[in-house]
Structure formats: structure tokens, C-alpha cells
Amino acid sequence: MERTEAQAKIQVLSQELKDHNYRYYVLAEPVISDQQFDIKLKELEALEKAFPEFALANSPTQNVGGGLLEEFKTVPHKRRMLSLGNTYSEEELLEFDERVRKSLGVDTVEYVCELKIDGLAISLFYEQGKLVQAVTRGDGFQGDDVTENVKTIRSVTQQLHGNYPESFEIRGEIFMHRKGFDRLNEQRIAIGEATYANPRNVASGSLKIKDPKEVAKRPLDITLYHFLSDEQPFPTHSESLRQAKSWGIKTAEHSETCQNIQSVFDFLKRWDVARHDLGFDTDGVVIKVNSLRYQEELGFTAKVPRWAIAYKFQTETATSTLLGITYQVGRTGAITPVAELQPVALLGTTVKRASLHNANEIERLDVRVGDTVFVEKGGEIIPKILGVDFSRRKENSLPHTYITHCPECHAELQRKEGEAQHYCLNSEECPPQIIGKIEHFVGRKAMDIQSIGSEMAETLYQEGLVKDLAHLYDITFEQVLALDRVGEKTAQNLIDGIAASKSQPFERVLFGLGIRYVGETVAKKLAQAMGNIDAIMAATEEQLVGIDEIGERIAESVVQYFSEEKHVTGIARMKSAGLNFTAIQKESLGDSLVGKTMVISGVFAKHSRDEIKAMIEAHGGKVGSGVTGKTDYLVAGDGIGPSKLEKATQLGVNIIDEDTFLTMIG
């Protein structure tokens, strides 16, 4: 390569990698895979080695990726937060082992292998056993102080116990389990919000929220794997983590001490298969020299430690041609663009479609029909487009124009200021919205009419039997029997299911209406606080906001829903059909527990857990699901969960038995 060509290539690669770093660490919106990034980085490293005179002072090969957010206080790291060198090759891992042994002058080296979790790097500082600060990686030299947000994570220990050092730092990763991520998306679907793309992005984005109360609603977790202090009291890395665990810190799980590099390969081979059974995303294994004395002797390069390396598992990616972009309409009217792909095989399945989420995502990717795109299975389950191979874009390619009208009913789309999603507001005439509302209403958590599935809901609508929710209670056995491929038994089951749904409690009926932002929990809050549908329909936004956990957005949505005559008329028709629109008021037995939050754990001699729960609520108390700093009492029975007991002890929560509880309520 000629000098001028090399200089230009170095400049282009440097800027490109900086952009990718910013998207990954700051925006949490990567557009290429880790492997593609590493390939580009190695290409730049090779060019800088061959033409060192053209290497930029702030080259990505010399700096940890990332950036700082203006919303949080910036603090300098006491010790640089370095990234790790990556490899996808066993040969390079052998070379790493050879370099380590040669530098130390030994025949074998003991390593520690830890699963590499896909999350956000964090550093915690403890003083006198108390968590005093949490700082993000930032640019490696300084990061963002996110202490208050991190304190909301349940697995973060705020007060240690045991024989801990007076002052130390411990680093790790904040992440989200796939089940928690799925629950979060289910909640967003229930209130008509667009779903999140993947757990890593949500975990990263959550720490950037200014309000810790909102962060607390996110199911975040932490794993810690690197102990640091001015005076090193331990001989090995594994011993430092074992001691940290004894103080109550959640350290890296599934780690293993390996006597030599061959044992490391055994660990890699085992976890390349076993990782698929984990509840969180892991993309590789971090291999560290176990001896802390050896670590100190090996030292660091400008960017990475010489005593550790990350081995990345191969994540299957492929290229495909974007044949077109279609649009789906959800029950709330939300429009979701979908990439229609040339079929491509990924991890044993054929991928033909991938969600593009919203107009912002299409613009960010600059994806166009006819493009060659990089496709990967997010979490190795959900197909996603990582980016575009711009080198193969046709010269006559034109930017994609987002639709302006609903693809189903042709109504003009609306996009509220500050929202990424477009909406079709023609909720009473747009077929997918009506069918979606029926499916939601008959769902298990609402009216639980199991005889009506997605196919039957669509059939009832297409045949003109059900045009709104109230119509469900007008259809007859004869009408259902007249449908194609419906026998007497099926027709009778459907009619019986509709009749049985009339006994569902008010909060489930309210949830089933599909009011935007009114999920299962909010429906229960509204039903108990207001008592009946008439009170809710007559309530002002100010009155609704006064209810526990009801915010302005929910209140505005409820008032808007009942301001429409068609909804008021529909409620009247469902009332006439016999549905429950009045909450069963819980009997009040006193106010001795008003303002108190109690958590129940274990098995009790005199009462069941449900009975104790009912007694707490009947005396004005609140039942918590887990022990937190806001818990007043832990009611402990036989076989109490050890984690709850330990957490209550750490937080100084009052622990009482069944008899003490009964005495409290008289």
C-alpha cells in the first residue's frame, strides 16, 4: 500500500471506529457486531504499525471507547478503566499464553475464566463497608457518577458485613436478564408502547435516566469481578473475589480456576454450549492470570492489561438483501416497520423478516430497499439488522420515505412530539386495531375467554359479528355455528366462555378495555381507589394523579378515553350485559398498619401466606414482594428465604414471627 493511500485509510478507519465507539458506549445503539468492530480495529492497528508516522494522537487503538453524558457529574477514575484485548481464535489464545509465560519465565500459569456478560461497565467504591460512589467507564480516564441510580439495583450491596477492608474499589458489569427484559417489553406492549431492542441497550440506557425512581422500575442486575485497592491484601484474583463474596458482594458466577491453558480450552468448549441455557446474554469468556503478583509484573499496554484477554464466541451473522419495508399496525395503532429480507439461514433457522422498530431506526441505519444488510440474531433469538454494507449500495439508491397514511385503513398517521412511534388514530375502523383489541380483551389476564384465540377473533370481526368489545356479548350460538368449520361443541364452548367472563372482577374488565398506559397493575390501583367505573369516568386528571402510582401520562390517557362518547356507550352496553364494573371492597379491620410495608417469607403455623397478606391489607398495610430500604417488617416463617433474611439484616429491617404479627394487629 502506498503512503498516501495508507494515510487516508488510517484517517477513515479512525473516524469510523470513533463513531462506532460513541454509538456503543454512549448511545447504546451499535450498528455493527463486536466481531466486525474488532476486525476494523485490527486493520487499523496493522496500518499504524506499518506507517507509525500517520497514526493519530487520539487513535481508537490508544483509547478506550466511550464518552461522557452531560446529565451527570463527571469524575476522574482513580485508576484507568481499561478495555480488554479480544480474540476469536484459539491460536491467538495460545500466543497470549506463550507471551505471558515467556514474560514471567515460567512453564505454566494458572488462569481464572469468567463469563463475559454483555452489559455496561461500572466501578463501585466502598468506604467503611458502605457504598459511596458508582462511576461508569466513560472514556477510561473519567466517567459519570451514577451512584443514586446504581443504588436502586437490588443486587447491589450498599452495606457490607464481615471483615472487609476500610476502602476499596470493585468493578463489574450491569446487565439485564432475558426474563426481566421480556417482562419489561410485555408491560410496554400492554400500555401501547414500542418494545425495546435488546437487554444490553436497556441496561445501558437505564443508567442514563435522571430519575432514580424510574431506574428502580427496571429489572437490572450486577456482577462484579475486579477488586482494587491501594494495598493488595490477597495473593490471587480468585481469592479476592471469594472474600468479596463473603462481604455480601455479588461476584462473577460460573467462574473457574484453570491450572493451564489446556484447562482454559476445556472451559471454553463447555460454555460455548452451556451458554445457551443461561438466563442472560454472554458473548465470550475473560481469561485472567490468577496471581496478582504476576499481574503486577506483566503490567499494561497503553490500552489493555497484558495479563487478561477476552475470548469471543462466534455469533452467527449473515448478509442479506433488503427486498422491501412493510408496516404492521398494533392494537393501539402503533405502526411498526418490518424489513422483508432475502431468506437467509441463521443458527439453524431461516430468517425472512426483522423489525426496524420506528422511523428513527430507519434513519439511523440509513437502510434502503435494495441494500445489502448485515443480519444477526439479537440474543441469538430475535433477528435484527446491524447495519448496511455501503460499499455495495447501488448508485441510484434513494433514501426510504416513511409512510404518511395507515397501510390498513389509509387514515393519516400522527406522531406526537418527543415520541418515536407513528400512530393510526382511526381506532374504530382500522381492522388490525379492532382485532387486536378483541384479542387483548379475551386474553388470560383480562376476561380469559380461552375459546377465542387469534384466528377466531379475526373471524368474528371479518364476519361482522364483533365490531367492538360490547358486541361480544350480543352474539348467539346460532351465529357462531353458522361460521365456516365451526361445530356445535366449538360454538357452545365459545358461548359458555363469553358467559363465564361476566364473573371476572372489575380490575380485569378495566384492564381488558385496552386503555393506553393502563396495564394490569394500574387497573388494580384504579379499581380499588375509585371503586367503580362511574367514578373513574367522572374523575379529573388531578383526582387520578392523587392515586398511588398514577402519573400524569396515565391520568391524561384515562380522561381522554372516557371523553369519547363511543367508549361511554360501550361501557353502558357491557353493563347491561352483566359485566362487573364495581370493585369488591376489601374489608377494613383497622388502621394499625397504615403506612407500613411488610414482606412475607416462609411457612406459617396458624395462617396461610394469603391469609396473612389479606390481614396486612385489611389493617391498612402494604405487602411488598422483596426486601428493600422501604420495607418496615419482614414476617418470617419456617423455611424463610435466606436471601430475604440476609437482606433484611443488612438493611436493619425489623424481623418478626407470626405471633408478633398477630399481636401487632390485635
Order of alpha helices (4+ residues) and beta strands (2+ residues): alpha-alpha-beta-beta-alpha-beta-beta-beta-beta-alpha-beta-alpha-alpha-alpha-beta-alpha-beta-alpha-beta-alpha-beta-beta-beta-beta-alpha-beta-beta-beta-beta-alpha-alpha-alpha-alpha-alpha-alpha-alpha-alpha-alpha-alpha-beta-alpha-beta-beta-alpha-beta-alpha
